[in-house]
Amino acid sequence: MSIERQSRSRSVLLGICVRLGVLTSVATLLAFGARWWWPLELLSHFRVQYLWLLAPTSVGLLVAKRYPPALLVGCCLLWNLALVGSDYSCPSTTAKHSARLRLMSANVHTGNRDYERFRRTVRSEDPDVLLVMEIDDGWLAELSELRDDYPHGEAAPRGDNFGIGLFSKVPVESLQVTFLGGAGVPSIQAALKVGDGTINLVGTHPLPPVGRNSRLRNEQLTAAADLAAGMKGPVIIAGDLNVTPWS
């Protein structure tokens, strides 16, 4: 290969590095504007992919001594690394002699009619508590076959993909349908008797964050957090939250 051709190849690779690094960095930064304009939230879900793109790009730019774009790419690389790393750096802790609760949260999809397969899955996994989203009257009737195993339950079936139900093997101190935020879709609030204590559970399924629904989803999640903050003892918030870890 001639020197001229090698130089041309390096120039092409460098151009790709610069463009890829700048575009990925711009996507990284624009994602922080999601709270002001919902389409930008679509860019917030790919932090891991951004890491994979930015890491080799930053090295290539440094080797080529293209320091200004390398600085931009490096800063965005570190920022994404901090966001992703925070999800793995907090150790999980379990108190000695603490009671255990096995919870299954499932979105069955209203139009799905494979009832028996779902019942087999539940029996196989054998959760103590079953939280089910997108149940309609048909799903509620089919889930009645699990009543012998899950005698405690409350449900709000709907035909619009926002029905919800909770079914429990463990005794409940309280169990009720509640409405969080202004979307008008039901959630479930429960106090479960586990061992010698009580575990609170908030089950919710906000609207997907598209257009005006983005604000309604955020309202519902905030209301769920406020509800949990006012509860005594351990709290679980579960459901199809329509978010990713970096939303």
C-alpha positions in Angstrom: 0.0 0.0 0.0 1.4 3.4 -1.0 2.1 6.1 1.6 -0.5 8.2 0.0 -3.2 5.5 0.3 -2.2 4.8 3.9 -2.5 8.5 4.6 -5.9 8.6 3.0 -7.1 5.6 5.0 -6.0 7.2 8.3 -7.7 10.4 7.3 -11.0 8.5 6.6 -10.7 6.7 10.0 -10.0 9.9 11.8 -13.0 11.5 10.2 -15.2 8.6 11.3 -13.9 8.9 14.8 -14.5 12.6 15.0 -18.1 12.4 13.6 -19.0 9.4 15.7 -17.6 10.9 18.8 -19.2 14.3 18.3 -22.6 12.8 17.4 -22.5 10.4 20.4 -21.5 13.3 22.7 -24.3 15.5 21.4 -26.8 12.7 22.1 -25.3 12.3 25.6 -25.9 16.0 26.3 -29.2 16.4 24.6 -30.6 13.6 26.7 -30.5 15.9 29.8 -33.1 18.1 28.1 -35.8 15.3 28.4 -37.5 17.1 31.4 -38.2 20.0 29.1 -39.0 18.2 25.8 -40.2 14.6 25.8 -38.6 13.4 22.5 -35.2 14.0 24.0 -35.9 11.3 26.6 -35.5 8.8 23.7 -31.8 9.6 23.8 -31.5 8.8 27.5 -32.0 5.1 27.2 -28.7 4.2 25.5 -26.0 5.1 28.1 -24.3 1.7 27.8 -24.2 1.9 24.0 -22.8 5.4 24.3 -20.0 4.0 26.5 -19.1 1.4 23.9 -19.0 4.0 21.2 -17.2 6.7 23.1 -14.4 4.6 24.6 -12.6 3.6 21.4 -13.4 6.9 19.8 -11.7 8.8 22.6 -8.6 6.7 22.3 -8.5 7.2 18.6 -8.8 10.9 18.9 -6.0 11.0 21.5 -3.7 8.9 19.4 -4.4 11.3 16.4 -3.7 14.3 18.7 -7.1 15.8 18.1 -7.4 17.2 21.6 -10.5 19.4 21.4 -12.8 16.7 20.2 -11.0 14.2 22.4 -11.8 16.4 25.5 -15.5 16.6 24.6 -15.7 12.8 24.0 -13.7 12.1 27.1 -16.0 14.2 29.3 -19.1 12.6 27.9 -17.5 9.1 28.3 -16.8 9.8 32.0 -20.3 11.2 32.5 -22.0 8.1 31.0 -19.6 5.9 33.0 -20.7 7.6 36.2 -24.4 7.2 35.3 -24.1 3.5 34.4 -21.7 2.8 37.2 -24.0 4.2 39.9 -26.4 1.4 39.2 -23.8 -1.2 40.0 -21.7 0.5 42.7 -24.4 0.4 45.5 -24.1 -3.0 47.3 -27.3 -4.8 48.2 -27.8 -5.5 51.8 -29.9 -8.0 53.6 -30.5 -7.8 57.3 -29.9 -10.9 59.3 -33.0 -12.9 60.1 -35.0 -10.6 57.9 -38.2 -11.9 56.3 -38.1 -12.7 52.6 -40.8 -11.8 50.1 -40.9 -13.2 46.5 -42.6 -10.8 44.2 -43.5 -11.3 40.5 -44.4 -8.3 38.4 -45.8 -9.0 35.0 -47.3 -7.0 32.1 -49.5 -9.6 30.4 -50.6 -7.3 27.5 -54.4 -6.9 27.3 -54.6 -8.4 23.8 -52.7 -11.5 24.8 -54.9 -14.6 25.3 -52.3 -17.1 26.2 -53.7 -17.5 29.7 -52.6 -21.0 30.4 -48.9 -20.2 29.6 -49.0 -17.4 32.1 -50.6 -19.6 34.8 -47.9 -22.2 34.2 -45.2 -19.5 34.6 -46.7 -18.3 37.9 -46.9 -21.8 39.3 -43.4 -22.5 38.2 -41.9 -19.3 39.7 -44.2 -19.6 42.8 -44.1 -16.0 44.0 -45.6 -14.9 47.3 -47.1 -11.9 45.7 -48.2 -11.5 42.0 -48.6 -8.0 40.5 -50.2 -8.1 37.1 -50.6 -5.2 34.7 -52.9 -4.8 31.6 -55.6 -7.1 32.8 -59.1 -6.8 31.5 -62.2 -8.7 32.5 -61.1 -11.7 30.5 -57.8 -11.9 32.2 -59.3 -11.4 35.6 -61.6 -14.4 35.0 -58.8 -16.6 33.9 -56.6 -15.6 36.9 -59.4 -16.8 39.2 -57.9 -20.3 38.7 -55.0 -19.2 40.9 -57.3 -18.1 43.7 -56.7 -21.2 45.8 -53.0 -20.3 45.9 -53.5 -16.5 46.1 -56.6 -16.0 48.4 -55.9 -12.3 49.0 -56.4 -10.0 46.0 -57.7 -6.8 44.6 -58.0 -5.7 40.9 -59.1 -2.9 38.7 -59.6 -4.5 35.2 -59.8 -2.2 32.2 -59.8 -2.7 28.4 -57.3 0.1 27.7 -54.1 -1.5 28.7 -54.1 0.0 32.2 -55.9 -2.5 34.3 -54.0 -3.8 37.3 -54.3 -6.4 40.0 -52.5 -7.8 43.0 -52.8 -11.3 44.3 -51.1 -12.6 47.5 -50.4 -15.7 49.4 -49.3 -13.8 52.4 -51.9 -12.2 54.7 -52.6 -8.5 54.0 -53.3 -5.8 56.5 -54.7 -3.5 53.8 -55.2 -3.7 50.1 -56.9 -1.1 47.9 -57.0 0.4 44.4 -55.8 4.0 44.4 -55.2 6.7 41.8 -51.9 8.5 41.6 -51.4 11.8 39.7 -53.8 13.1 37.1 -53.8 10.3 34.5 -56.8 8.6 36.0 -55.3 5.1 35.7 -55.5 2.7 38.7 -52.6 1.7 41.0 -52.5 -0.8 43.9 -51.5 0.0 47.5 -51.0 -2.9 49.9 -49.6 -3.6 53.4 -48.4 -7.2 53.5 -47.9 -9.2 56.7 -44.5 -10.8 56.3 -43.0 -12.6 59.3 -43.3 -10.3 62.3 -43.4 -7.1 60.3 -45.2 -5.3 57.5 -43.9 -4.7 53.9 -45.7 -1.9 52.0 -46.2 -2.3 48.3 -47.2 0.3 45.6 -48.0 -1.2 42.3 -48.4 1.2 39.4 -48.4 1.4 35.6 -48.0 5.0 34.3 -48.8 6.1 30.7 -46.0 5.8 28.2 -44.0 9.1 27.9 -45.3 10.4 24.6 -46.5 13.9 24.2 -48.8 15.1 27.0 -48.5 11.6 28.6 -44.9 12.4 29.5 -46.0 14.9 32.1 -48.7 12.6 33.3 -46.2 9.7 33.7 -43.9 11.9 35.7 -46.8 13.1 37.9 -47.7 9.5 38.6 -44.2 8.4 39.5 -43.8 11.5 41.7 -47.1 10.7 43.4 -46.0 7.1 43.9 -42.7 8.2 45.5 -44.5 10.7 47.8 -46.9 7.9 48.8 -44.0 5.6 49.6 -42.2 8.3 51.5 -45.1 8.6 53.9 -45.3 4.9 54.7 -43.7 3.4 57.8 -41.4 0.4 57.3 -40.0 -1.0 54.1 -41.6 -0.1 50.8 -41.5 -1.7 47.4 -42.6 0.2 44.3 -43.2 -2.2 41.4 -44.9 -2.4 38.0 -44.4 -1.4 34.4 -43.0 2.1 35.1 -42.4 3.0 31.5 -38.9 4.2 32.3 -35.3 3.0 31.9 -32.7 3.5 34.7 -31.6 6.7 33.0 -35.0 8.3 32.1 
